[in-house]
Amino acid sequence: MSSSAKMIKSILDPMLKRPDHIQTAALVYRVTPKGIQILTVTSRGTKRWILPKGWPMEGKTLIQAAQTEAWEEAGLVNVVSPAFELGTFKYMKHLETGLPVPVVAHTFAFETDELAKKFPEKGQRKRKWVDAKRAKKLLKHPEIGTLIDTLLVRFSERSSK
């Protein structure tokens, strides 16, 4: 690419770039005698392991929308300690049209001791409790791995008090 083409590209790219779309995600966890376990679910389309997530919902905060997604996709029914924001991760979502769009997923941690046997997307997804190390491997996303590490640090700080 010529230097003038690079200059034009550097000027136009910021003007043409769309802002990232916003989603909300739920990192559902439970405390066991062996440590923290993370709830993973499969996506409906590709069946790969993911965190429950979805678009913001009118009339709900992002944390409320994340809890709703966790109910619909994984059967979260009982949150046993205050939920909190862990941070964000970015990924490319492919819309029904096939177009990829950049997404920033605001991720909230929900501690639970109970999942419902029946939930809205039960027949469309599998769910699995795994330890943190296995969750990082299943979820295959470095930024989610960092969020899991953040949860573990926060939990160890809470446990040491």
C-alpha positions as CSV (number, residue, x, y, z in Angstrom):
1,M,0.0,0.0,0.0
2,S,1.4,3.4,-0.9
3,S,2.0,6.1,1.7
4,S,-0.8,8.2,0.4
5,A,-3.2,5.2,0.5
6,K,-2.1,4.6,4.1
7,M,-2.8,8.2,5.0
8,I,-6.3,8.1,3.5
9,K,-7.0,4.8,5.3
10,S,-5.8,6.3,8.6
11,I,-8.2,9.2,8.1
12,L,-11.2,7.3,6.9
13,D,-11.0,4.2,9.2
14,P,-12.0,6.0,12.4
15,M,-14.9,7.7,10.6
16,L,-16.2,4.5,9.1
17,K,-15.8,2.3,12.2
18,R,-19.0,1.5,13.9
19,P,-19.1,1.5,17.7
20,D,-19.1,-1.8,19.4
21,H,-22.5,-3.2,20.3
22,I,-23.2,-3.8,24.0
23,Q,-24.3,-7.1,25.5
24,T,-24.6,-8.4,29.0
25,A,-23.1,-11.7,30.2
26,A,-23.5,-13.8,33.4
27,L,-20.6,-15.7,35.0
28,V,-22.6,-18.0,37.3
29,Y,-20.5,-19.7,40.0
30,R,-20.9,-21.8,43.1
31,V,-18.7,-22.5,46.0
32,T,-17.9,-26.2,46.7
33,P,-15.5,-27.8,49.2
34,K,-13.0,-28.1,46.3
35,G,-13.3,-24.5,45.3
36,I,-15.2,-22.3,42.8
37,Q,-17.1,-23.9,40.0
38,I,-18.2,-22.0,36.9
39,L,-21.4,-22.7,35.0
40,T,-20.9,-23.1,31.3
41,V,-23.7,-23.5,28.7
42,T,-23.6,-24.4,25.0
43,S,-24.6,-22.0,22.3
44,R,-27.7,-22.8,20.3
45,G,-26.1,-22.7,16.9
46,T,-22.5,-24.0,17.2
47,K,-22.9,-25.9,20.5
48,R,-19.6,-24.4,21.7
49,W,-19.3,-23.6,25.5
50,I,-20.1,-20.1,26.4
51,L,-21.4,-17.9,29.2
52,P,-25.1,-16.9,29.2
53,K,-25.3,-13.6,27.5
54,G,-27.7,-11.4,25.5
55,W,-28.7,-7.9,24.4
56,P,-29.8,-5.2,26.9
57,M,-33.5,-5.3,27.8
58,E,-35.8,-2.3,27.9
59,G,-36.6,-1.3,31.5
60,K,-33.8,-3.4,33.0
61,T,-30.3,-2.5,34.1
62,L,-27.4,-4.5,32.5
63,I,-27.1,-6.6,35.7
64,Q,-30.8,-7.4,35.6
65,A,-30.6,-8.4,32.0
66,A,-27.6,-10.6,32.7
67,Q,-29.6,-12.4,35.5
68,T,-32.5,-12.8,33.1
69,E,-30.2,-14.4,30.5
70,A,-28.8,-16.7,33.1
71,W,-32.3,-17.8,34.0
72,E,-33.4,-18.3,30.4
73,E,-30.2,-20.0,29.2
74,A,-29.1,-21.9,32.3
75,G,-31.8,-22.0,34.9
76,L,-30.3,-19.6,37.5
77,V,-32.9,-19.3,40.2
78,N,-31.2,-18.5,43.5
79,V,-28.5,-15.8,43.8
80,V,-27.0,-16.2,47.3
81,S,-24.7,-13.2,47.5
82,P,-24.8,-9.7,45.9
83,A,-24.0,-9.9,42.2
84,F,-21.3,-7.6,40.9
85,E,-19.6,-6.5,37.7
86,L,-16.4,-8.4,36.8
87,G,-15.5,-6.4,33.7
88,T,-15.9,-6.8,30.0
89,F,-14.8,-9.0,27.1
90,K,-14.9,-8.3,23.4
91,Y,-15.9,-10.8,20.7
92,M,-17.3,-10.8,17.1
93,K,-21.0,-11.9,17.0
94,H,-22.4,-13.1,13.8
95,L,-26.0,-11.8,13.3
96,E,-28.7,-13.8,11.6
97,T,-27.8,-12.0,8.4
98,G,-24.4,-13.5,8.7
99,L,-22.7,-10.1,9.2
100,P,-20.2,-10.0,12.0
101,V,-20.4,-7.2,14.5
102,P,-18.0,-6.2,17.3
103,V,-19.6,-6.7,20.8
104,V,-18.5,-5.7,24.3
105,A,-20.1,-8.0,26.8
106,H,-20.4,-6.4,30.3
107,T,-20.0,-9.4,32.6
108,F,-21.6,-9.9,36.0
109,A,-20.8,-12.6,38.6
110,F,-23.8,-14.4,40.2
111,E,-23.2,-16.9,43.1
112,T,-25.8,-19.6,43.3
113,D,-26.6,-22.8,45.2
114,E,-29.5,-23.8,42.9
115,L,-30.4,-24.2,39.3
116,A,-33.9,-24.9,38.0
117,K,-34.6,-28.3,36.5
118,K,-36.8,-26.6,33.9
119,F,-36.0,-23.3,32.3
120,P,-36.9,-21.6,29.0
121,E,-34.0,-22.9,26.8
122,K,-33.6,-26.3,28.5
123,G,-34.0,-28.3,25.3
124,Q,-31.7,-26.0,23.3
125,R,-28.6,-26.0,25.5
126,K,-26.5,-28.2,27.7
127,R,-25.0,-26.8,30.9
128,K,-22.0,-28.0,32.9
129,W,-20.3,-27.0,36.2
130,V,-16.5,-27.0,35.9
131,D,-13.6,-25.8,37.9
132,A,-12.0,-22.5,36.9
133,K,-9.1,-24.0,35.0
134,R,-11.4,-26.2,32.9
135,A,-13.8,-23.2,32.4
136,K,-11.0,-21.2,30.8
137,K,-10.2,-24.1,28.4
138,L,-13.9,-24.7,27.5
139,L,-14.7,-21.0,27.0
140,K,-11.6,-20.4,24.8
141,H,-11.5,-16.7,25.2
142,P,-8.5,-15.0,26.9
143,E,-10.5,-12.1,28.2
144,I,-13.0,-14.4,29.9
145,G,-10.1,-16.2,31.4
146,T,-9.0,-12.9,32.9
147,L,-12.5,-12.3,34.3
148,I,-12.4,-15.8,35.9
149,D,-9.1,-14.9,37.5
150,T,-10.7,-11.6,38.8
151,L,-13.5,-13.7,40.4
152,L,-11.0,-16.1,42.0
153,V,-9.0,-13.2,43.5
154,R,-12.1,-11.5,44.7
155,F,-13.3,-14.7,46.3
156,S,-10.0,-15.4,48.0
157,E,-10.0,-11.9,49.4
158,R,-13.6,-12.4,50.7
159,S,-12.6,-15.8,52.2
160,S,-9.6,-14.4,54.0
161,K,-11.6,-11.7,55.8
